[in-house]
Amino acid sequence: MPGLFGGDTEAPPPKELLEATYRRSFHEENVLCSDPTLGIVHHGERDPGGYDAVDGDGVAGVLYGALFGTPDDFTESLVERILDDPDGTLPTLNGSFALACLDRDANRFVLATDRLGTRSAYYTPDGPFVFGSELSSVLTAIEDPTVDEQSVSDLLTMIHIWGDRTLVEEVNALRPASYVLRDDDEQSVRRYWSYSFGIRSEAGHVRETADAYADSVAASLETVSGTPGVWLSGGLDSRILVAAMERGDTDYRTYTYDRAMDPKFDPFLDDVDIAGSVADELGVEHDVVGFSPETLAERLPELIDITDGQLAWNTLIHLSHVFEIDAENPTVLFEGPTPLITGEKVESNHLGRADHPADVLSELHTRVDAKLVKSALSGDVEPKDTFIDEIRAVGHTDGDEQIRAATHTMYNSRKHLSGTNKLARARAGTRVPMSSAALLDLVGVFPRSLRRGPIPLTGGRIPHVPSRMKLGLIRELDGTLNEIPYGATQLPPSYPHAAHGAGFVAKNVVQRALSGSTVGDWYRENDRFREVVDDLVYGAGDRDLFNAEPILEARREHLEGEADHIVFLSAVTTVELFHRRVLDR
């Protein structure tokens, strides 16, 4: 799939690196040099603004993504400055990218990610220096890869992997806002930017954030030729994105996926209903796409190929609808805002506590009980060690800042931006407008009062949806969309925040009394889907990495309706698929 690749004089040849990547007929490649190697796979004329390459006098560079909102173009001069002074040059760049630069004579490489880590970049920490946007490509340099058991624990616990780990011990993932410097035989990794946390009042914050986000959207649109596309849901994140796009004179089209994982409740407006109303109000071309359990069953291997086994397949179902749209139109898909700017992952009740920050991170991000995870793994692995390691790695000393930095850096990057969104990048160009310094500076001083918090008198158990910040952003950006209901509460954004909290509770009370179809039900009820997943479940049980008994017991409980273990089973079977697709081939 699109991405960069390369390595020093000991790296496998370019042909071998390319053959290990996920490629389709509409992908193109550009090998700038070999021995040492540097190249890029891209979307060509379908997204000419989504990549760049420099083949200069003694230096070369590849840019996977786009620079925007910055005075610099990706030129030979910029490549030279990055090689000479990465600490001084990389912080001046805005955009959504991974890049690699090479000084041929000095055998000097710089491999870097943007502030949010929107593009994955893997590399070998030892031995021959090999790097790439796809793990399978880097693994061509590893003769006998070793499964990283802590990463498997991450996958089973959080449904994605944290830190600089991958499922293979011999290959690292480059963190956001970081670079690898390979200078002949010496190698180091450094962070070139981090969040500057502070305290500010609520006054003006919504307006400033809305303006900064709209400015970044406008700057990123300047890099797009053709008609961009947006995934439109019943939520407010995608509505915030199109509201920002409406500030400019830009044509775009929208898509909605008929969410396979969500229950269908007749009393309520769903994504298809609400997104259709938004598209009608905006007057844009709009399509609804969906697929069957049988389609998902056949597609699972491809999903793991694209995402490097870094996420459990249940997190990929929604965005895998990208395969149902024409790969030629749109040429570029825009990615909406994440909880970074809406204050909806780190909530107000997660801050100001006496608990150890690692315990708060565990509470925030654990999806599967640690007892089940530990019983399923044959090795001696402690899931919470990941959170302790990340607290040490973020470079902050205040507990609240550690919680925010770790979540901003790992959850947003690993799960969303460089994780699930790789599916979109396999089919089209993408842009992430949030990756601008001005916007992220505002994230650092996010007022606690605008974060999502619990509904009073619920003991912190029921969140007040949406956050005041999210409601404020859509109100600030576009009044015409504020009368269309919000899916989670069934109320328009123009309604008071307190009313939305009541609407959220009322909707969930009714939903609990009704039945619906989820991907867990697909596993119970669809013969073909269950056949494919069961083959993977039993395959995982046969591996030394796992203990079969707790996995098979979870399967039994799920199929008999005693519990819902589809999240756990999807993580286990993702590891099994990664073995079959990558490690065993």
N, C-alpha and C positions, 0 to 999 in steps of 0.2 A: 504494500500500500504506500501512498505518498509518505515521504520521510527521507532523512539523511542517513548516510552510512559512510564508513571509512575505517582507517587504521594505519598503523605504522608499517615499516618494511617487512615485519614478520606476520602481518595480517593475511588472512585468506585472500585470494585474488577477487577483484570486483565481481566477476561472473558468479563465483560461489556465494558471495554475500547477497547478490541480487536473486539468485535462484531460491534462496531460503525465505524470501519475503512473500507477502500476500500481494499478488498483482493481478490486474484484470486488463482487458484489451484497451481500455480507455486511459490507462496509466502510461506515462512516458518516463524515460530515464536519461540522466546526463552524468556520465563519468568524466570528471575533470582530470583525474590523474590516477595512476596506479603505482604502487611501490615507492612511496606511500600512497594510500588510496583515499580518495574523497569523491563523493557523488551524491546524487539526489534523485528520488523518484517523485513525480509530480503529476498534476492534472493537465499540464500543457495549456492549450488555448482555451480550455474550459474554465480555467482560473489562472490567468497569467499573473495576477497580482498576489497569488498565494505561494509564490516561491521566487527565489533569485539565485543566481550563481555568478561568481567572479573568478575568472581565470587570468590572473595578472602576471606580472613580471616577478617571478619568485614566490608569489603568494597566491592562494586560492581560497575561496570561501563559498559555503552554501547556506542559504536561508530557507528554512522550512516554516512557512507562515508569512506574516506581513508586518512591516514596521508602519505604524501610523501615529499621528499626533506627535511627531518628532521631526526635527529639521534634517536628520540624516537619511540618505538613501543607502542601500547596500552597495557600496562602491569599493574599488580597490583601496582607496584611502581609508575607508572605515575598517576594512579587513586588516590593514596594516596597524591601525590604532588599537584594534582589539587584541592583536597578537603582541604588540609592544606594551600595552597598559590595560589589561582587562578590568582591573579594579576601578580605573578612572573612566573607562569608556562604556562598559556595559550598563552602569546606572543611568546613563543619558538616553538610553533607548526605550522607546515605548512601542507596544505592539503585542502581538500574539505569535510566538515563534520559538523554535529551537534553531541554533546555528552552530556551524563548525568552520573554523578557519585553520589554514595550514601555511606555515613557512617551509617551503620545500627544502631549502638549503640547510636550515637549522634543525629540520625534523621536529618542528614545534607545532603542537596542536592546541587550540582552545575550543572546547565543546561547552555550550552554554544554553540555559533555559531562560525564559522570560520570568517576570516577577511572580506570576501565578502558576508557572509550570504547566502551561496549557498544552504543550507538546511533549510527549514522552521522549526521553533520551537515555539509552542504556549504554554501559561501558564495562570493560574488564578492569578491575582494580589492580590486578597482578598479571605478570606475563606479557605476551604481546598485547599492544593497545589496540583494541577493536571497539567500535561504537556504532550505534544505529538507533533508529526510531522503533525498530522491531526487535524484540528479544530473540526471535528465531534466527535472525541474521547474525547477531553477536555470538550466538551459541555455535556457529560454525567454527569458531576458534577454540572451543572447549571439547576435548576428547572424551572426558568422562564426567559429565555434569553431576553435581550433588544436589539433591532436593534440600531446600532450606526449610527446616521444620518450623521455625518461628513464623515464617511467611505463610506456611500452611495453616498454622494456628490463627494468624491474622485473618486469613480468608474465611475460616470457619467461624471466627468470632465476630468480625465486622463486615464480612462479605467483600472486603478489598484489603490491599496490603499497604502498610505504612512504612515510613522511613526511607532508607535508600535500598531496601531489600527487594528482591524478586523471588520467584519460586526456585531459583537456582543460586547456590552459594557463590558461584564464580562470576556472577554478573550483578552489577549494581544499577539502581535507577538513580539518575541525577535529580537532586531535589530542586524545587522551584528557586529562582533567583540565585542560581549557583553556576559555577563553571569548573570544568576539569582542565588543568594545565598539564600537558604532556610535553616535557622539554627533553628531547632525546630519550634517555632511559629513566628520567625522574618524573614522578607524577604526583600531583597534589589536587585537592578539591577545596574550593572556598566559596563562601556565600558573599555575594556582592551587594545585597540589599536585604533589609528586613523591615518589618513594620515598626513605625514610631508611634508608640501608644501614648495617649494622654487623656486629659479630661476636658470636655467642653460642654457648654450649655446646649440645651435642645434648640434654642432660638436660631433659626436660619439653617439648621443642619439639613432638613429635608430639601429645602430649595437648592442649597449648594450642591447636594448630592445629585439631585435631579438634573441640574444644569451640567455638572461634570460628566454624568453618565450620557446625557444627550450629546455633549460635545465629543465624547469618545466614540459613540455610535456614528456620528457624522464623519469623524476622521476615518474610521474603519470602512465606511461606505465608499470613500474616495478611492480605495484600493480594489474595488469590485467592478468588473465589466460584466454586462449582462444583468439579468434580473435575479436579485437575491431572494432567498426563501426563509420562512420562519415557521417553526413548529408552534402552533397556536393551541392552547388547552383551555380548560375552564378556569384555570387559576389566574393569578395576577402577574406572575413573573413574565410570561410571554406577552401579556397585555402591556406591561411596563416597557418592554422592548419595542413593540410596534408603536406605542405612544411616542417614544423617543424618535423612531424613524419618521413619524408623521411631522416632526418639526422641520424636516428637510423636504425637498422636492424629489422624492425617490419612489420609483415604482418597485413593488415587491409582490410576492405571492405567498400564500399561507397554506399550511397543511395541518391536519389534525389526525392523530391516531386514535382509533377506537380501542381504548386501553384494554388489552387482554387480561391484565391482572386485576382490574377493578370490578367490583360487584355491579350489577345492573339493578337499580332500584327505580321502579316506575314513578314514584311520587316526586322524584327530584330531577332537575335539569342536570345533564351530564356534560362531559367535555364536548361531545359532538354538537349538542344543542347550543351551548354557550359560545363556543368558538365560531359556530355559524353565524350567530348574532353579531359577534365582534367583526367578522369579515364583512357581513352585510353593511354594518355601520361605516366601515372603512372603505367599502367599495372595491375590494381587492379580489383577485381570483383565488379560489379556495377549493381544496380537495380533501376528502376523507379517505383514509386508507386503513386496512386491517388485514389480519391473516388468521389462519386456523391453527389448532393444536398440532396438526400433522405438519404444517409448514414450519412451525417452531421446532419440532422434533428433528426435521431434516437439516435445519439451519444451525443447530447447536455447535457442531464442529467448526463451522465458519466463524461464529461469534468468538470462540476461544482463540482461533488463529489470529483474528484481528486485534484482540485485546490482551494477548500474551499471557492469559491465565491470571491476570492481575485482579479480576473481579469475578464474582460468582455470576453465572448466567442469568439468574433471576433478575439482576439489576439491569440487564441489557435488553429485556423484552421490549420495553417502550420504544427505545431509539432504534431497535432493529426494524421498525417500520420504514426506515429509510430505504430498505431494499424494495419497498413497494412503490416507490416513486421513480420517475424517469431520471436516470443518472445524468442526462444531458440538460435537464431543466428542473430545478435551478442549478446554476453553476456554483453557487456559494450558499451555504446555510449559516444563518446567524444563531449564535448561542445566547440565550437570555441570561439575566442576572441570577446569581446564586445567593445563598444566605449571607454571604459576605456583606452585601450592601442592604439586605432587608432585615438583618438581625434575627434570623429564625432558626439558627442551629445552636449557637451559644446563646441561651436565653438568660433573662435577668436573674432567675433563681439558681443559675450555675455559677454566678459570680459572688464575691464577697463572703465565701464560706470558709470554715476552718478546716475542711477536708483537705487531704493531700491532693494536689492538682492531678496526679495520675489517677486517683480514685474518681475524680469528677470526669476526667476523660473516659474512663471505663464506663461510667454511668451514661455518658453522652453517646458513646459509639458502639457499645456492645449490642449485638443483635441476637446472639445465641449464647445460652447459659454456659459459663466457663466449665462447669462440671461435665456437661455433655461433650464439650470440645476436648477436654483433657482425657476423658474416657475413650474418645474415638481415636486419639493419637497414641501410637505405640511408644513414642519417645517421651522423655521427661521435659515437657514444655509448659511454661507458665504464661498464659495469654496476657496478663497484666504487665509483663516485662516490656512489651511494646510501648505501652503508655509511659512507663518510667524512662525508657530510652529516649522517647521523643521529648519529654520534659527537659532532659539533659541537653538535647540537641538544638533546641530552639533559640538559645542565646539570650533568654530573658530570665530575670530573677524573681520578679513579682508573680505570685501564684495566678492571679487573674490574667495577667499578660501571657503566662505560659499556656494557660488553657486556650486563650484566643489564638495565639500564634500557632500552636499545634493543630488546632482545628482548621484555621484558615489555610495553613500550608498543606496539611495532609488530606483532610476530608474533601475540601473543595478541589484540590488538584488530582489526587489519586482516584477518588470515586467518580468525579464528574468530568473535569476539564481535560485531563489526559487519560481518563478511564473510559467511561461510557461513550464519550463524544468521539472516540476513535472510530466508532461505527460510522458516524456521519462522514468523517474524513476519508474513509475508505471509498466512499461513493461520490463525494463532492468536496469542493473547497469549504472551509469554515472560517469564521471570524469570532473572536471573543472580545467584545468592546470593553469589558471590565478591566483589562490589563493595562491600565494607564496610571501613571504615578499620581496624578491629581486626584483621581477617584480613590486610589488605595490609601492616600494620605488621609482622606476623610474616614475611611474604614478604621484607621488607627485611633481616631478620636470619637468613635461612635458613642453617642449618649446612651447610657444604660436605660434611661426612661423610655427610649424608643424601641428597645428590644422586645421580643415576645416574652411574655411571662405567664404564670398560671392564672387561671380564673380564681378570684378570691373565694375563700372558704372551701376549696377543694383539696387542701393539703398538698398542693403542687402537682396533683395528678392529672389535671385537665388543662391543656395549654389554651391561652386566649388567642385564637386564630382570627385574622392574621395579626402580625405585629403592627404596632402603630406606625412604624417606619414604612412598611409595605403599603399600607393604606394611604399614607401621606404621599408616597412617590407617585402612585397612579393618579391621585387627585391633583398633584402639582403638574404632572406632565400632560394630562389630557382630560378635559371635562366631558367630552362627548362619549367616552367609554365608561363613565362613572355610574351610568344608570342601568348597565347590563349586569345581571347577577354574577356573583363570585361563587364558583362551584362548591367550595368548602363550607360556605355558610348559607348559600342560596339567596343572599342579599346583595344589592348593588353597593359598590364602594362608597357611594354618597351617604349611606346610612351611618349612624354613629358607631364608633368602635365598640361600645358596650353591646349594641344590638348584634354585631357580628359574633361576639362571644356567645351570646344566647342562641344565635342561629346555628353555630357550630355544634353546641351541645344538643340541641333539638334534633339536628340531622343525624347525629351519631346514635342517639337514643332510638330513633326510628329504624336506622340501619341494623342495629343489633337484633331487632325483632323480625327482620326479614332475611331471606336467604338469597345468595347470589353465586355467580360463577367466578372463581379465581383460578390462577394457574395451579394452585394446590388441588382444586377440584378437577382440573384437566388431568392431573396425574392420577387421581382416583377413578375418573370416569372415561377417559379416552384411551382406547386400547393401544393405539400406535404410539402415543406420547408416553404411556406407562412402559411399553416395551423398550423404547429407546433409553429412558431414564433408568429402568431396572437393570439393563445390561451394564450401565455405568456404575450403578450402586454395587452390584455383585463384583464387578471388576475391581472397584476400590477396596472392597472387603478382602480380596485376595492378595493385596499388596502388603509388604512388610511395614509400610508407613502407617497403616491403619489397624485398629482393632475392629474386626467385623461385627462382633456381637452388638455393641451399642448402635452401630449404623443400621443394622438390620432391624433392631428393635424400634428405632425411630421410624424406619420405613413401615413397619407393621402398625405402629400407633397412628401414623398419618393415614394409611390406607383404610384403617378401620374407623377413622373419624374421632379417635381419642385425643388427638393433638394435631397441630399444624406445624409440620417440620419441613415444609418445602424450602425454606430459606437455608436451613442446615444441609439438606440433601442436595440443593443446588450447588453449595460450596464444595461438598465432598465430590460430587460428580464433575465439577469444573477441574479439580485437581486430577481426577482420572482422565478426563479428556485431554488435559495438558500433557500428561504422560504419553498418551497414545499419539497425539498429533505432533508433539515436539520432541520429547525425550526418547521415545521408543523407536522413532523412525530412523 
